[in-house]
Amino acid sequence: MKIAIPLADGKLSLHFGHCECFALVDVDPAAKKIVQRQDIDAPPHQPGLLPPWLAKQGATMIIAGGMGQRAQGMFNDHGIRVLVGAPAETPEDLVTSFLSGTLQTGVNVCDH
C-alpha cells in the first residue's frame, strides 16, 4: 500500500492541488508500519493532472485535508482511495494514526 500525502512546510497541505510536494509513504498494512517515505515535487497545477500522475507513482490512497467531489471521483477512477478531512500533521503521524485506526478526520475543507 502506498499513501500519498500533499505537503506544505512538511505537514499536510489543506488544499492538495496547490501543494509543494507529495510524501509517498509505503506501508505494510498487516504489520501496521511504515516501510519507507519518499518526497517528490508536485507537478505544476493543472486540473485533472494529479490523479493519473499519482497513480503512475504507485499511490493506492491519498490522505487530504480538503478535496472537491469531482477530484475525489477522478482519484477513485484511477484506483486511488480518498480520505478527506485530515488535520495538518506530519505524514508519519497521519499514516501511523490511520494504520492504528485512530486518525480523526473532520470537515472536508474544500467545497468545489
GROMACS elastic network, one bead per residue, 0.5 to 0.9 nm:
[ bonds ]
;  ai    aj funct       b0    kb
    1    25     6  0.82839   500
    1    26     6  0.58838   500
    1    27     6  0.55095   500
    1    28     6  0.67070   500
    1    29     6  0.71130   500
    1    58     6  0.85620   500
    1    59     6  0.74444   500
    1    60     6  0.61004   500
    1    61     6  0.77075   500
    2    24     6  0.63893   500
    2    25     6  0.54611   500
    2    27     6  0.61887   500
    2    28     6  0.89779   500
    2    57     6  0.89692   500
    2    58     6  0.65248   500
    2    60     6  0.54238   500
    2    61     6  0.65121   500
    2    62     6  0.85994   500
    3    23     6  0.79307   500
    3    24     6  0.56754   500
    3    25     6  0.50909   500
    3    26     6  0.64423   500
    3    27     6  0.76113   500
    3    58     6  0.87963   500
    3    59     6  0.56689   500
    3    60     6  0.61452   500
    3    62     6  0.54880   500
    3    63     6  0.70920   500
    3    95     6  0.78611   500
    4    22     6  0.62449   500
    4    23     6  0.56981   500
    4    25     6  0.63977   500
    4    26     6  0.89491   500
    4    54     6  0.75793   500
    4    59     6  0.59269   500
    4    60     6  0.78160   500
    4    61     6  0.61688   500
    4    63     6  0.64425   500
    4    64     6  0.86551   500
    4    91     6  0.88565   500
    5    11     6  0.87177   500
    5    12     6  0.64418   500
    5    13     6  0.81078   500
    5    16     6  0.81741   500
    5    21     6  0.85009   500
    5    22     6  0.53780   500
    5    23     6  0.51234   500
    5    24     6  0.65627   500
    5    25     6  0.79605   500
    5    61     6  0.87569   500
    5    62     6  0.58649   500
    5    63     6  0.53964   500
    5    64     6  0.65126   500
    5    91     6  0.65642   500
    5    94     6  0.88603   500
    6    11     6  0.80111   500
    6    12     6  0.56328   500
    6    13     6  0.54748   500
    6    14     6  0.80818   500
    6    15     6  0.80152   500
    6    16     6  0.53411   500
    6    17     6  0.81377   500
    6    18     6  0.85584   500
    6    19     6  0.57056   500
    6    20     6  0.75016   500
    6    21     6  0.60628   500
    6    23     6  0.64807   500
    6    24     6  0.89371   500
    6    42     6  0.83899   500
    6    62     6  0.82126   500
    6    63     6  0.77496   500
    6    64     6  0.68353   500
    6    65     6  0.88008   500
    6    91     6  0.88600   500
    7    10     6  0.57164   500
    7    11     6  0.52412   500
    7    14     6  0.84407   500
    7    16     6  0.77538   500
    7    19     6  0.55556   500
    7    20     6  0.59652   500
    7    21     6  0.53999   500
    7    22     6  0.55579   500
    7    23     6  0.68717   500
    7    88     6  0.88943   500
    7    90     6  0.84901   500
    7    91     6  0.83137   500
    8    11     6  0.55942   500
    8    12     6  0.62343   500
    8    14     6  0.84970   500
    8    18     6  0.88430   500
    8    19     6  0.57185   500
    8    20     6  0.55650   500
    8    21     6  0.71551   500
    8    22     6  0.88373   500
    9    12     6  0.82069   500
    9    13     6  0.81665   500
    9    20     6  0.80859   500
   10    13     6  0.86079   500
   10    89     6  0.83083   500
   10    90     6  0.63696   500
   10    91     6  0.80528   500
   11    88     6  0.56033   500
   11    91     6  0.66410   500
   12    15     6  0.87078   500
   12    16     6  0.83701   500
   12    19     6  0.86844   500
   12    63     6  0.84126   500
   12    64     6  0.71310   500
   12    65     6  0.70805   500
   12    86     6  0.80142   500
   12    87     6  0.70974   500
   12    89     6  0.55846   500
   12    90     6  0.63082   500
   12    91     6  0.69246   500
   12    94     6  0.86000   500
   13    16     6  0.59078   500
   13    17     6  0.89379   500
   13    18     6  0.80097   500
   13    19     6  0.59600   500
   13    20     6  0.84101   500
   13    64     6  0.74189   500
   13    65     6  0.66862   500
   13    66     6  0.86682   500
   13    87     6  0.89240   500
   13    88     6  0.64645   500
   13    89     6  0.88692   500
   14    18     6  0.89263   500
   14    19     6  0.84011   500
   14    64     6  0.66690   500
   14    66     6  0.56170   500
   14    67     6  0.85909   500
   14    85     6  0.84767   500
   14    86     6  0.82072   500
   14    87     6  0.78919   500
   14    88     6  0.67919   500
   14   109     6  0.71793   500
   14   110     6  0.83865   500
   15    18     6  0.59111   500
   15    19     6  0.67778   500
   15    64     6  0.75855   500
   15    65     6  0.64574   500
   15    66     6  0.56279   500
   15    67     6  0.69715   500
   15   109     6  0.79438   500
   15   110     6  0.72729   500
   16    19     6  0.54393   500
   16    22     6  0.89771   500
   16    64     6  0.64204   500
   16    65     6  0.73307   500
   16    66     6  0.69632   500
   16    67     6  0.70210   500
   17    42     6  0.88754   500
   17    45     6  0.64037   500
   17    46     6  0.81813   500
   17    47     6  0.81639   500
   17    50     6  0.76946   500
   17    67     6  0.83703   500
   18    21     6  0.89886   500
   18    42     6  0.85092   500
   18    44     6  0.85662   500
   18    45     6  0.64899   500
   19    22     6  0.74933   500
   19    41     6  0.88972   500
   19    42     6  0.68192   500
   19    45     6  0.87838   500
   20    40     6  0.89611   500
   20    41     6  0.63904   500
   20    42     6  0.58546   500
   20    43     6  0.87621   500
   21    39     6  0.66094   500
   21    40     6  0.55298   500
   21    43     6  0.82167   500
   22    38     6  0.82174   500
   22    39     6  0.55577   500
   22    40     6  0.54449   500
   22    41     6  0.63677   500
   22    42     6  0.62069   500
   23    37     6  0.65292   500
   23    38     6  0.57008   500
   23    40     6  0.65608   500
   23    41     6  0.89348   500
   23    91     6  0.68572   500
   24    36     6  0.82891   500
   24    37     6  0.56253   500
   24    38     6  0.51696   500
   24    39     6  0.60592   500
   24    40     6  0.76033   500
   24    57     6  0.83421   500
   24    58     6  0.87384   500
   24    59     6  0.72696   500
   24    91     6  0.87860   500
   25    34     6  0.69194   500
   25    35     6  0.74944   500
   25    36     6  0.58727   500
   25    38     6  0.65027   500
   25    39     6  0.85440   500
   25    59     6  0.86810   500
   25    91     6  0.77489   500
   25    92     6  0.82544   500
   25    95     6  0.79197   500
   26    33     6  0.88772   500
   26    34     6  0.61009   500
   26    35     6  0.53704   500
   26    36     6  0.52629   500
   26    37     6  0.62583   500
   26    38     6  0.84786   500
   26    59     6  0.88125   500
   27    30     6  0.88650   500
   27    31     6  0.85013   500
   27    32     6  0.71894   500
   27    33     6  0.57439   500
   27    35     6  0.51167   500
   27    36     6  0.71563   500
   27    37     6  0.88960   500
   27    95     6  0.83409   500
   27    99     6  0.87258   500
   28    31     6  0.54685   500
   28    32     6  0.56945   500
   28    33     6  0.54699   500
   28    34     6  0.63568   500
   28    35     6  0.64907   500
   29    33     6  0.66845   500
   29    34     6  0.85210   500
   29    99     6  0.67647   500
   30    33     6  0.80495   500
   31    34     6  0.87891   500
   32    96     6  0.76540   500
   32    99     6  0.54160   500
   32   100     6  0.68889   500
   33    95     6  0.85545   500
   33    96     6  0.71024   500
   33    99     6  0.73702   500
   34    37     6  0.77354   500
   34    92     6  0.78113   500
   34    95     6  0.76580   500
   34    96     6  0.75375   500
   37    91     6  0.87871   500
   37    92     6  0.87020   500
   42    45     6  0.80663   500
   42    50     6  0.85328   500
   43    46     6  0.82001   500
   43    49     6  0.82770   500
   43    50     6  0.79307   500
   43    53     6  0.85505   500
   44    49     6  0.89188   500
   45    49     6  0.76837   500
   45    50     6  0.83734   500
   46    49     6  0.56345   500
   46    50     6  0.78653   500
   47    50     6  0.76855   500
   47    71     6  0.87375   500
   48    51     6  0.65757   500
   48    52     6  0.79014   500
   48    71     6  0.73806   500
   48    74     6  0.74947   500
   49    52     6  0.61957   500
   49    53     6  0.61875   500
   49    54     6  0.87037   500
   50    54     6  0.57912   500
   50    55     6  0.82819   500
   50    71     6  0.89746   500
   50    75     6  0.82205   500
   51    54     6  0.53944   500
   51    55     6  0.61139   500
   51    56     6  0.86381   500
   51    71     6  0.79168   500
   51    72     6  0.89070   500
   51    74     6  0.62312   500
   51    76     6  0.84347   500
   51    77     6  0.83899   500
   51    78     6  0.63880   500
   51    80     6  0.77856   500
   52    56     6  0.61114   500
   52    57     6  0.86933   500
   52    74     6  0.85446   500
   52    75     6  0.77995   500
   52    78     6  0.64240   500
   53    56     6  0.51381   500
   53    57     6  0.64896   500
   53    58     6  0.89800   500
   54    58     6  0.65096   500
   54    59     6  0.55740   500
   54    60     6  0.84981   500
   54    62     6  0.89539   500
   54    75     6  0.88012   500
   54    78     6  0.89064   500
   54    80     6  0.84913   500
   55    58     6  0.50936   500
   55    59     6  0.52089   500
   55    60     6  0.70767   500
   55    75     6  0.83441   500
   55    78     6  0.63512   500
   55    79     6  0.74566   500
   55    80     6  0.70524   500
   56    59     6  0.74285   500
   59    62     6  0.73010   500
   59    79     6  0.86462   500
   59    80     6  0.66106   500
   60    78     6  0.87997   500
   60    79     6  0.64553   500
   60    81     6  0.62150   500
   60    82     6  0.89013   500
   61    75     6  0.86872   500
   61    79     6  0.82046   500
   61    82     6  0.58075   500
   61    83     6  0.76511   500
   62    75     6  0.85077   500
   62    80     6  0.68125   500
   62    81     6  0.62872   500
   62    82     6  0.51031   500
   62    83     6  0.62538   500
   62    84     6  0.83441   500
   63    81     6  0.86075   500
   63    82     6  0.62430   500
   63    84     6  0.61149   500
   63    85     6  0.83121   500
   63    86     6  0.67605   500
   63    94     6  0.80846   500
   63    95     6  0.85757   500
   64    67     6  0.68975   500
   64    82     6  0.74751   500
   64    83     6  0.61095   500
   64    85     6  0.64165   500
   64    86     6  0.58214   500
   64    87     6  0.83431   500
   64   108     6  0.86087   500
   65    83     6  0.82739   500
   65    84     6  0.52794   500
   65    87     6  0.62740   500
   65    88     6  0.72291   500
   65   105     6  0.84790   500
   65   106     6  0.85012   500
   65   107     6  0.82667   500
   65   108     6  0.63742   500
   65   109     6  0.63673   500
   65   110     6  0.79996   500
   66    84     6  0.56372   500
   66    85     6  0.58704   500
   66    86     6  0.78934   500
   66   107     6  0.79637   500
   66   111     6  0.80490   500
   67    70     6  0.83513   500
   67    71     6  0.64516   500
   67    72     6  0.65499   500
   67    82     6  0.88805   500
   67    84     6  0.67257   500
   67    85     6  0.85822   500
   67   108     6  0.66999   500
   67   109     6  0.71953   500
   67   110     6  0.50795   500
   67   111     6  0.74507   500
   67   112     6  0.75014   500
   68    71     6  0.54068   500
   68    72     6  0.62986   500
   68    73     6  0.87839   500
   68   108     6  0.82615   500
   68   109     6  0.87871   500
   68   110     6  0.55682   500
   68   111     6  0.57438   500
   69    72     6  0.50320   500
   69    73     6  0.62284   500
   69    74     6  0.87058   500
   69   110     6  0.88335   500
   69   111     6  0.80905   500
   69   112     6  0.68034   500
   70    73     6  0.51488   500
   70    74     6  0.63434   500
   70    75     6  0.88227   500
   70   112     6  0.76961   500
   71    75     6  0.62544   500
   71    76     6  0.86041   500
   71   112     6  0.87967   500
   72    75     6  0.51719   500
   72    76     6  0.62091   500
   72    77     6  0.86072   500
   72    80     6  0.88857   500
   72    81     6  0.83879   500
   72    82     6  0.64201   500
   73    76     6  0.50337   500
   73    77     6  0.61041   500
   73    78     6  0.87425   500
   73    82     6  0.89675   500
   74    78     6  0.64956   500
   74    79     6  0.89348   500
   74    80     6  0.86760   500
   75    78     6  0.51589   500
   75    79     6  0.65326   500
   75    80     6  0.51277   500
   75    81     6  0.69155   500
   75    82     6  0.70842   500
   76    79     6  0.50312   500
   76    80     6  0.50411   500
   76    81     6  0.58363   500
   76    82     6  0.72285   500
   77    80     6  0.73556   500
   78    81     6  0.88690   500
   83    86     6  0.74267   500
   83   105     6  0.82855   500
   84   105     6  0.69173   500
   84   106     6  0.78146   500
   84   107     6  0.77244   500
   84   108     6  0.57207   500
   84   109     6  0.84047   500
   85   104     6  0.82663   500
   85   109     6  0.67328   500
   86    89     6  0.82078   500
   86    94     6  0.78360   500
   86   103     6  0.76779   500
   86   104     6  0.68568   500
   86   106     6  0.63624   500
   86   107     6  0.82404   500
   86   108     6  0.81607   500
   87    94     6  0.81060   500
   87   103     6  0.89624   500
   87   104     6  0.78478   500
   87   105     6  0.68432   500
   87   106     6  0.75975   500
   88    94     6  0.87261   500
   89    92     6  0.82769   500
   89    93     6  0.63619   500
   89    94     6  0.63481   500
   90    93     6  0.52827   500
   90    94     6  0.62576   500
   90    95     6  0.86620   500
   91    94     6  0.51070   500
   91    95     6  0.60139   500
   91    96     6  0.83552   500
   92    95     6  0.52792   500
   92    96     6  0.58929   500
   92    97     6  0.83886   500
   93    96     6  0.52265   500
   93    97     6  0.60408   500
   93    98     6  0.84874   500
   93   103     6  0.89382   500
   94    97     6  0.52319   500
   94    98     6  0.60775   500
   94    99     6  0.86340   500
   94   103     6  0.67396   500
   95    99     6  0.60286   500
   95   100     6  0.84954   500
   95   103     6  0.81740   500
   96    99     6  0.52045   500
   96   100     6  0.61936   500
   96   101     6  0.85734   500
   96   102     6  0.85088   500
   96   103     6  0.81951   500
   97   100     6  0.51770   500
   97   101     6  0.60509   500
   97   104     6  0.81310   500
   98   101     6  0.50955   500
   98   102     6  0.60287   500
   98   104     6  0.84637   500
   99   102     6  0.77210   500
   99   103     6  0.81292   500
  100   103     6  0.76969   500
  101   104     6  0.86891   500
  105   108     6  0.85094   500
  106   109     6  0.85709   500
  107   110     6  0.87245   500
  108   111     6  0.75299   500
